[in-house]
Amino acid sequence: MRVPDGVRKSVNVLLCLAAVVAIGWSGREIWQVWDGRRQIDEACAGLVPAGRVLALSPAGGTITHRVADEGVIEIDGGLDAGSAQDCEIFSTEAGEKDGEERGSRWFFTGAVGVLPAGRPLIADGPLTELVDSYGGPTHPDQPLGGDIAGWVTESDAVVQLPCAEGRLDGRVVKALWARASLQNPGRRFTVDGQVSAHDRDILAETAVITANNLAGRLGCADRLPDAPENVPALPEGPVPAARAEGTCAWYGKAGFARRAGFPDQVVESRTDDRLWDQRCGLVLGASRASALYRAEGSEHHVSRPERLARWFVSLHTYAGENARNLLLTSTDLREDPEPATPGRAGRSTEDPIWWASSVCDGKPQIHTMTISLGYDSIMTSRMEQVFRAYVDDVTNRRHCTDLVFPESSTFRAD
């Protein structure tokens, strides 16, 4: 069938217009991607893989970065003091889906730092919250795996890398770290309180690449292997002590939870001896806490624990450079936090925090136990055996030596 010339001309015109529109649209898309990469590279000093950041779920639309003294990575003059540096990235898609009137929201943070750090690490305090006290989901941080010293949390991934031969502005660097985070992702970009599997894998890959890029800048001899694929979702906690199988497995096996007044639930992660920081949290469920309060609360003049898991014991091990510069937090703002020194052991003079030390694979380790306020008044005298069992589990698993443990006389309620 012959198509009339007039119709043919109209069709050709429409096709040409469609092609022009398509070219214009694709050109705009190409420009947005190019400018997004430029924004990320500029903010993150070329350390953070821009392509991976743009693959995150909230990364659509126009990408911008914070322009300020903070929120931009500057290796020279920033990391030299041992402080962290970060870059903060915004997107219009994240803003629009979150209902922002201005259409742009901070959605990604890339952060880097070197060790030894300029600032000390602060140990858990007696007011730390191990679970969501208002009943929301709690997902304990988990090791990244894949032969990498790293953590995965509800919204970020952080890795650490030894830095043999590394230097920064003439100063020796012993290790470095990198973190990739979705910034307050909210319900639009999470699944059951944590980022999606897609974003979790990208964050892990981003953190590893960032660390390796920083290692190259500093002249470090080592590099991390590729990030593992299909990083598993974080399990929800707490769980009954009898089901403990990770960092709190020793507690369940010892049968402490069957004793009156002792925590009956645990908040734990998988064990990974490469990690510089690992915790076992012991918490009292609502019925266990109420029973203990009725039995001994008035005798010890403590308040009823009104919120979920308000009574707890936090057991923590800090390794390597983190153990060399650790302070015990103080709830008295008039008092300076006290150092937990490798090769020694003791108790905070202000708060219910104890610490022991050991040497594992030639690296110093500090092991701490923090008991929540109120619960310490009732249970301190019974917690020495728990702390010993925890430290024995860690030091045996890591083949540690030179263990120094606090004197029994320090386990008393003040």
N, C-alpha and C positions, 0 to 999 in steps of 0.2 A: 504493500500500500504506500502510495506516494504521500509524503508529508508536505503540506502546503508551505511555501516559502515563508509566509508570515509567521506561521507557528514555529517553523524551524529557527527563525531569527529570535523569536521570544524565548525559546528553550535555550538557545546559545547564550543569550544575554543573562538568563537566570543562572546558568551554569557558571558563567564568568563571575557574576556577582557572588555566588556561593563560594567559588574558589578564592576570590578576594577576601571574603569574610573569613574563610578557613585559614588563609595565610595570615590575615591580621590577628585572628584568635591564637593560632599557633605561635606567631611571633610574640604576642603578649605573654603566652605561657613560657616560652623560652626565656624571655627577658626576666620574668618573675623568678624562674629557677636560677638563672645566672645571678640576679641581684640577691636572692636568698643565700646562695653560696658565698657571695662577696660579704654580705652582712655577717655571716657566721665566721668566716675566716678572719675578718677584721676584728670582731669581738673576742675571738678565742685564740688569737695569735697563730692561726694556722695549725693548731694542735688537734682540734676536734674535727673528726671527719664530717664535713658539711653534708655530703650525700646521705649519710646515715641519719643525721638529724632531720633532714627533709623527708625521710621515709617514715618518721613517727606519725602516729594518728592525728595529733593536733597541729601538724605543720603546714596545713594548706593556706592558700591565700598569700597575702603580702607578709614577708618576713622582715623584721627589724631587730635591732639590738639596743640594749640600754647604753646611753652615752653619759657616762658619769665617772667619777674617780673610782667607784666600785662598780662591779658588774662587767668589767673588761679585763682580760688576762694580759698582764705585762710581765714577762719573765724577768727582764732586767729591772731591778729596783723593787720588785714585788716579792718574788720567791726568795730573794737573798736574805730576808729576815726570818725565813722559815714559816711565814704565814701562808695561808691558802689564798689562791687567786681563783676567781670564777668569771664566767661569761654568761650573760642572761639574755635569752632569745625570746622574741615575741612573735605571735602570728595573728592575723585577722580571723582565720578560721576558728582558732581556739577561743578568741573573744566572742565571735558571733554565736558559737554553740553554747557558750557560757552566759549568754545574755548581756554581754558588755555593750553599753551604749556606744562607746567609742570604737567598738569593733576590733580591738586588739588586746591580747592578754599574754603575760609572761608565761611561757609553757615549758621551757627547757633551760636547765643549768648544766654547764660543764665546769668542773672544778679540778684543780691540780694543786699539789703541794710536795714538799720534800722533807725528808727526815735526816738528821734530827730537826724537830720542829722548834720554832721559836717560842711557842706557847705550850704549857703543860697540858696533859690530858687529865680530866677530872673523873674520878671513880664514881660509881653509883652512890647516891645518897639515900637516906632513910625515907625520903618523900618521893622517890622515883616511882613511876607507874609502869608496871610490867605488862598490864593488859588495859584495854579500853574500859575504864571504870564506869562508863555509861552504857555498857552493854553492846557496843559495836563490835565488829569482827576484829580479832587480834591475829596477825600473821607474823610470827617470829622470824627475824632475819635468818637467811639460810646461806650456807657456803655456795659459791658460784660453781665450784668443781672444775673439771677439765684440766687438772694439774696447775691451776691458777690460784694464788692467794687472793680471794675476793669474796665479797658479800653481795647478795641480792636482797633488796627490801621490797616493801609494797610499791615503791615508786622510783627506785633507783638501783644502780649497780656501782660498786666501788672496788677497785683492785689496787694491789700494792706490788712493787717490783724492787728487788735489790738493785743497787746502783754501784757495782764495782767500777772503779776508775772514774766515776762521775765527779764533776766539779761545777760550781756555779759562782761566778764572780770570785774565783780563787778559793772558795770554801769547799771542803770535802762534802760530798753528798753520799750518804750511806744507803738511802732508799728513797723511792718516790711513790706517789699514789695519784689516782685519777678517779673521778666520779662523774657519772652521767645520770641526770635526774629529770623526770617529768615533774614540773612544779605545780603542786596542788591540783592534780588532774581532775578530781571531782568525778561525779557519776557518769558524765558523758564519755570519759576515756578510761574507765576502770570496769572490772568484772569482779563482783563480790568483794569490793574493797581493795583490789590491787590491779596493777596495770595488766593489760591483755598479754597473751603469749607472744603476739607479734611485737608489741612494744618492749616486752621484757627481753627478748632476744636482741633487739636493736640496741637497747641500753647497754647490755652486756658487751656487745661487739664495740660499741662506741667507747666505753670505758677502757677496754683493752687497747684499741687503736690509739686512743689519746695517750695512754701510759707509754706505749712504745714510741710514739712521736716525741714525747717529752724526753724519753731515754736517749733518743737520737740527738736531741738538742744539747743534752748535758754530757754526752760522751759516755754513757753507761755501757758496760760490756754486754749485758744480758737483755733479752726481749721476752715478752710473754708469748705463749703459743696462742693460736686462734681461739677465740671464745667458743665455748661449747654451743652446739645447736640444741634447740628445743629445751631451753632452761625450764625446769619444772615450776609449776605454781607453788606458792608458799602454803604449807598446811596451816590450818587454823588451830589456835590454842586458846586457853590451856587444855591439857588432857589429864585424865586421872594418872596418878603416879605409877600405878601398876602397868600402864601402857607405855611408860617412858622407854625410849630406845636410842636416844641420841646423847646429848651432853648431860642429861639427867638420868640415864639408864642406871647408874650406880645407886641412885636414891631409891628407885623402885625395887632393885634387887636386894638392897639392905633391909627393906621392910619398915623404914622409918614412918611411912604414911599410915601404918596400922596403929601407931602409938597416939594416944590422946594428945591433942594440942599441936601436933606436928602438921606441916602442910600436906594436903591430900591431892594437890594438883601441880603440874609442872608446865613451864613455858620453856621449850628447848629448841635446839637446832640439831642438824646432823653434825657429827664430829668431823673436824678437819684440822690436823695438826700443823698445817701451813699457815693458819690464820693468826693474826697478831692480836686478836681480841675475840674471846668467845665466852658465852654466858650460859649458866643454868639458873633458871628462875623457879623458885618454889612458892606457891601461893595457897592460901586457905580459901576453899570454896565457902559460899555463904553459910551453909549449915554447919560446917566445921568451925568457922569463925564465931558464929552465934553460940555454939555449944561451949567453946572455950571462954567466951566473954561471960556467959552465965556462971560458969564454974569458977573462974579466977579473976574476972575483971574488977570486981569491987575490991578484992583483997589487994590488988596492985594499983588501984586508983587510976584506971585507964578508961578512955572513952570507947563507946561502942563503935566498931568499924562500920560506918554507914555505907561506904561504897564498895563495889565489887573488888576483890583482891587487894583491899587496903592493907591487909596484914600479909607480909611476904618476907622471903629471904632471897637475896640476889647474890649469886656466886659467880665470880668473874675471873678470867685469867688474861693478863696482858703480857705480850711477848716482845722481845727484841727492843727496838728503839722506843716503842710505846711504854715499855716497863721502866725505861731509864728516866722518864720525866713524867711521873704519875703523882697526882695529889689526891688526898682524901678530902672529899667535899666537906663543908661545914655549914650546918643550918643556922649557926650564929654568925650573922653578917659582920659582927665586930671582930671575929677571929679569922685569921688567915688559914687557908687549907694547909694541912700538914703533908710533907712528902712521904711516900712509901718507897723506901730506899732498897734497891737490890742488895742481897746479902744480909738483910736484917728482917725483923718481923715485929709486930706489935699491934696496938689498938689506937684509934683516934681518941684524943683526950676530950673531944666534944660530942661525938656521935657514936652510935653502935655500928662501927666499921672496924673490921679486923683485917690484917694482911700478913701473908707469909711470902717467902721468896724461894726460888730454886734456880737451877741452871739447866736448860734443856738444849741439846745440840749446840752447846757453847754460847747460847743466848740467855740473857737474864729473863726471868719470869716473875711476875708479881701476881699472887692469887689473893683475891679479896672476898670478904663476906660482909654484906650489909643487911641489917635487920630493920624492918620498918618501925617507926616510932609507935609506941604503945605495945606492940607485939614483943618488942625487946624487953620491956619491963617484966613480962611473964616468962619468956622462954630463953633468955640469954644463957642462963646456967646450963641449959640442956642442949645448946647449939655447938659446943666445942666438938662433940663427936660427929656432928654433921659436917662441920668445916674440915675436920681431919679426913673424913671419908671422901669428900670432894677433892681435896688436894692430893690425896693418895691416888685417886682415879686418874687425875690429869698427869701427875708426875710419873706414874707407872706407864701410862699409855705413851707418853712422850719420852720415856727413858731419861728422866731428869735426875740430877744429883744435887748435892749441897743444899738440901732442904732445911730451911729455918722456919720454925713455927712459933706462934705467940705462946707465952707462958699461960698455964691453966688459970692462974690468978686473974688474968685479964677478962675472963669470961664471967662477968658478973653484971648484974643490973645496977646502974648508978641511981 
